[in-house]
Amino acid sequence: MPLWGYNASWRLGANRVTSKRKSADLDLRDTPGHLLRRCQQRSQEIFREVLGEFGLTQQQTALLLTLARSSTASIQDLSDSSGTDRNTLSEVTTRLIRRGLIVEPPAFVAKWLNALTERLTQRFVMQ
């Protein structure tokens, strides 16, 4: 019986094409990569249908939802909950700040946190 409506023959080596004959017989609908791509496409279609009018990307929406739940979330918390790496998260955050959807913390807060982190690191590393 097919698993989730597709033929799971890829587990038996159908994903390893070793001859021209096998590649001609390969049905993309039976390969996990194709199915995952189709799922992602459908996910994006649904997202656009439901939230497209707001002009936000899925990553921006995930970040805003995380911040709405916890305005004190750390960068790592935001990264983990939104499934976005920290570099991309920085770019997404910058775009949201430019659009006025989130507010950048004052520079003195970032400096204070950096200084505090340095002091704590030195204190615990020195001991």
Buried (B, 14 or more C-beta within 10 A) or exposed (E): EEEEEBBEBBEEEBEEEEEEEEEEEBEEEBBEEBBEEEEEEEEEEEBEEEBEEEEBEBBBBBBBEBBEEEEEBEEEBBBEBBEBEEEEBEEBBEBBEEEEBBEEEEEEEEEEEEEEEEEEEEEEEEE
